[in-house]
Amino acid sequence: MPRGLPRTTALESLRLAAALVPPGAPHITPGHDLLRSRALLATLEARYGGRPVLVGRPRGPALLVMSKRDAVRVLSAEDAAYAPAVEERPFALPTDVLRPAFIAIAKEEAKNLTSGVLDHARLNARWQRVARRCVYGEGAAGDEELTRLLEGLTRAGRRRARRRQDLLSGRYDSRIIDHLRRAEPGSLAGLIAETPEPESRGLMQAAFWLMGLGALATGLTQTLALLAAHPAHRKSARADCEYLRACLREGLRLWPPVPALSRVTTADTEWYGTTLPAGTAVVIPIAAHQRSPRLPYANTFVPEIWLDGTASGEWWARPGCAGVHLTLAVGTAFLASILRTARPKPIGRLLSPHRPLPHTLDPWRLRMTMRPVRRNPAQG
C-alpha cells in the first residue's frame, strides 16, 4: 500500500474497528456504533485537515473518507472506479407496479399493532411478515425460519465463519427456491420469474430485497417512538402522509441502520498524489455527517428539513434508488395505518423532546402504550 496518505495509529485503528461496519456487511453489526467514535473522527479530521486516512485492518488497510468533497467523489454515480463492497444493486425490475400491493400488505399487518403495549420485538415480528409477503408472497408470510436463517447468514458473513456461512447459505437457498418458483402474482418473486436472469441471481436479489425491507423495522420503531414523545409532530403526521414520510426519514437520519457506507476500488485510483490499488476498501462514515455538530438540527427531531429544502442541500440526503423509494412508501403506509386508529404514548423518557436526542439508541428498550384515537362524531 502507498505511504503518502496518513495512517491511523494501532490504537486508533482498534477504536475505529469497534465502530465501523466491516466492508461487505449489508447491515449494522450489533456493538458497532460509529457515533461513539465521533470524537475520534473529529480528531482525525482536524489532524489531517479533512484528508482521507488509511486505517489498518487484518485484510489490508481501508481508506476512511471524512470530507464532503471526497464522499461525493466516491458515491458519484458517474464514477465507475468505486463499486459497492457487495452486490447491492438489483437487476432492472418494474417494482413500481408492486407498490399498491405492498402498501395494502403493510396496512393489513399494521392493524395488529394498535392496542396494548408495543415494543420493538412485537413491531419487528409483524414487519418481517410484511417483508416476506412482499418478496415471496402469501406462502412465505408465516415462514419465520426464513428470516432467522437470513439473519444467521448475515452474522456468519460478518464474522467470516466460512463453514457456518456455507451451511446456512445452503439451507437458506434451498428454503427459498420453492418460494421463488411459486412466483405468486403481486410479489417480487412473481416479477423475478418473468425476468430472464439466472436462478442464482434471482436468489441473491430476493435475499437483498428481504434484507432491505426487513432492516427498516428498526427505523419504524424509532420513528413511532419519536412521534409518541412529540405530540405536535404526531398530529401533523397523522394528517399528512408526506409529513409522516418526512418523520420516517428523520428517524433514519438520527439512528441510521447502516452508519457507514463501504465501496471497493475497481481500478487504481489517485488520492492526493498517492495511487491506491484496485481492491482497496473505502469507508464513508455517513452517520457522523448526518449528526455533525455543524448541523443546527443535529440532535433534534426535525421532520421539516425533509420538506422545506434544508436536507436537499446535503449530499447524504440525496434521493436513493427505486428500491429505497418503494421501501419508504411501504414503511410510511405501515405507520399511517397504526396512527389512523391508535395514539402511541411513550413508556419512559428515553426520547424526551426537552433535551438533545441520544447519539445511540437501543430499539429493544423502546416501549409505547397504544391508545385508541378519539374520533369526532361529526366526522362519522
N, C-alpha and C positions, 0 to 999 in steps of 0.2 A: 504494500500500500504506500501511497505517497507520504512524504514527510512535511510537505509545505503547509498543509492545513493544521490548525491547532488540535491537540488531542486532550481528552479529559484524563485526569489522574485516575489511578486504580480505584481510589475511594469514590470519586465522582462517578465512575463507570458503574460501580456496585450500586450506588444510590439511584442512578438512573435506571439500572436494570430492574430495580424493585418497583419502578413506577411506570415504565414504558411497556406498552403491549408489544410482545415479540413480533417482529415482521413475519407475516404469513398467517397470523392468528386472526380469524374473521370476527372474533368477539373480544370484549374486555375479559381479562383474566382476573378472577377473584384475588384480591390482595394487591393487584397492580393499580395504583392510583396516581395518575400524573399530577393532579393538583397538589398532592402532598409535597411535590418537588418544585413548586413554583418558585420558592426562594432560591433553590439551586439553579434553575433555569435563568432566573433574573441575574444571578451572579455570573453565570457563564456568558450571558448576553452582554453584560457590562464589561466583562473582562476581555472579550474578543470583539467588541464593537458590533455585535449582531451577526458576525460571520458564522457560518456553519462550523461545527466541530466534530471530530471523529471520536466515537465512543467505542471503547474496547469491548469485544464480545468473544466468547469461545469460538464462534464460527466465523470470525473476522469482523473488523470494525464496521460500524454503521455510521452514516453521516446524519447528524442531528441538525435539522434546519430550523432556525429560530426567527428569521426576519420575514416580514410580509412579502417583500420582493422575491426572496428565494422560494418561499412557499408557493407563490403564484407561478413561478417558473416551473416547479416540479409538477404541479397539478394542472398545468395548461393542457387543454385537450389537443392543441396543435403540436405539442412536443412528444414525439413517439419514443424519446430516449428514456422515458420513465414509465414503467408498466406496473400495474398492481402486483403486490407480492404474491397474491393468489389469484386464480382466475375468477374474477368477481363480476365480469360483465356478461349479462345474459345474451344469448343469441336473439336475433330480432323476433319478437313476438308481439302481436297486436293486443297487448294486455289491456288497453283501454276498453275493449269490448267486454271485459270481465268486471269492470268497475261496478255496474248495477248489482250483479250477483254477489260480489264480495261485500258490498255495503249492506245488502239485505241479510247476509250471514252475520255480519258484525252486529247489526241491530237486534237480530233474534237472540244471539248469545248474550248480549249485554243485559237483556231483560232479567236475567237470573242474578243480577248483582245489585238490585235496587232496594234491598231490605237487609236488616241485621247489621252485623259488624263486617266491614270489608277490609281485608288486608291484602298484601301482595300475593300470598300463596293462592288465595281464592280468585283474585283477578287473573293471575298468571295462568291458572288451570283453565279458566274459561277462554282466555285469549288464545292459548295454544290450540284449543278446539277450532277457533276461527281460522288460525293459520293452516291447520291440517285440512279443514274443509275447503279452503280457498285453493290450496295447492293440489290436493289429491281427490277431493270430492267427499260426498257424504259417507262413503265407505271407510274413510280414514278418521271420521270425527272422534270416535272413542279409542283410537289406537294410541294410547298414552305411551306404550312401549316404544313406538316410533320416535317420539320426542326424546325419551330418555336415551335411546341409542344414539341419536344425533348429538345430544349434549355430551355423552360419554366419548364419542368420536372426536369432538372438538377438544375436550380436555386432554385426551391422549395425544392429539396432534401438538398441543402446546407443550406438553412435557416430553415430546419426542420419544414417546414409548412406542417404538415402531411395531413390535409384535402385537401389543394390545390394540394399537390402531388398526392393524391389518385384520385382526379378528373382528373388531367392532364394525369395520368397513364392510366386511363380507356379510355379516349379519344384517347390517342396515340395508345394503344394496339388495339382498335377497328379499327383505321385507317390503321394500317399496316397488319392486318390479311389478308385483301384482296390482298395486295401487296405480302405477303409471299405465299399465296395459289395460286397466279397466277404463281409462280415459273418459271419465264422467263429463258430460256436457256441462259447461259453466265453470269448470275447474281449470287450473293451469295445466294439469295433466292432459286434459282434453285438447288444449292448444298445442302442447308438445307433440301429441300423437299426430297432429296434422302438419307438423314441420319436418321436412326432410333432413334430419340430423341423426348421427349415430346414437344408438341406445345409451352408450356410456356418457355422451354429452347431455342427454336428457336427464340421466340420473344426477349428474353434477349440478345442472341448472335447477332441478327441482329441489335439491338439497340446499342450495344457496337461497332460493326463494323462501323455503321453510325457515331457514336461519334468520333471514332478513325480516320476515314478518314476525317470527317468534321473539326476536330481540326487542321489538317495540313494547313488549309487556312492561318492562321497567319504566319506560318513558310515560306510559299510560298511567301507571300507579303514581308516579311523581307528579304528573300534571293534575290528576284528580285530587291528590293531597294538597297541592298548591291552591287549587280552586276552593277546597274545603277551608283553607286557612285565610283566603282572601275573598270575602263575600261579594264585594263590589265587582271583582273580576268574574266571579261565578255568575252573577246576574247578567253581565254583558255576554258571557259565553253561552249562556242558556238561550239568549235571544238572538244571537248572531252566529251562524256556523263559521263564517270567516274569522270571527274573533276567537272562536273555540280552536280553530286550526292554528291561529297565532299562539294561543296558550300552549298547545302541544309542542309547537316548535320552540317556544321559550323554555318549556320543561326539559327538552332535549338539549338546549344550549347550556342550561345551568348544570346538568349532570349527563353529559353525552355517553351513550352506551359504548362507544369506541373513542376513547380520549386521544388516540394518536393514529394518524394515517401512515401507512407504510407503502413504499414503492421500491422497485429494483431497477437499476440502470440496465438498459438493453444494449448499450454501446459505451465506449469510452467517452466520458464527459469531462469538461473542464470547469473547475471551480476555483475562482480567484487565483488563476495561474497554475493550478495543480490539476493533473489528469487523474480521474478516478476510473478504474477498470470496469468493464461490463460485469454485472452481477453484484454490484455494491448496493447494500440496503440503504435506503433513505427514509428517515423517520421525521414526521411533522407533528409536533405536539399541539394539535388543534384545540384541545380543551384549554390549554394555557392562554391561547389567543381569545377564546370565547369568554374567559373570565379575567382578561387582562386588567390590571389596575388602571390603565389609561381609559377604560370604558366607564363613563359615569354611572352606567346601569349594571356594572359587572356582577354584583352580588344581590341584585333585587329582581323581583318577578315583574317584568315589564313587557307584556304581550304586545303593547302598542308599537314597539320598534319594528315588528314584522308587518305593520300596516301603514306606517307613516313614512317609510323610505329610509329610516335610520339604519336598519340591518342590511338593506340592499347595497350600502356602500362598503360593506365588509366582505373580504374575499371568502371567509369561511361560511358565509350565508348565501353563497351562490346557489341557484336552483340546481337540484340534483337530476338524476336520470328519471326516465319514466317510471321505473320501479319505485323510486323514492316517493314520487308524487302519488302513486297508487297506494302505497303503504300509509302515507299521511292521510289520504282521503278515507281509507277504511278505518284507521285509528280515530279520526275525528268523528265518524259516524258512530263508532262504538261508544265514545264518550258522550255524544249527543243523546244517544238512546238512554244512557244512565241518567243524565241530568234532566231529561224530559219528565221523569216521574219521581226522581229521588234527589234529595239535597244532602250532600255529604257534610258531616260535621267532624272536625278533627278530634282525635283522642290524643291528648298531649300537646306540647308546644314546640315540637321539633321544627316546624316551618312557620314560626311566628312572623307576621308582617311588620312587627315593631323592631326587628333587628336584622342585620345582614344575614342572608341565607348561608348555610354552611357550605364549605368547599367540597365536603364529602358527604355522601348520603347513602345509608343502607336501606334500600326499599323494603326489606323484610321487617323493618321497625315501624313502618307507616301503617296506621290503623285509622279507620273512619267509621262513624255510625251513619248509616243510610236512613234518612227520614223522608216520608212521603212529601211531595210538593203540594202545597196548598193551592187549589185551583179556584179561580174566580168564578162563582156560579153564573155570572153574566156571560162568561165565555163558553159555557156548556161543558 
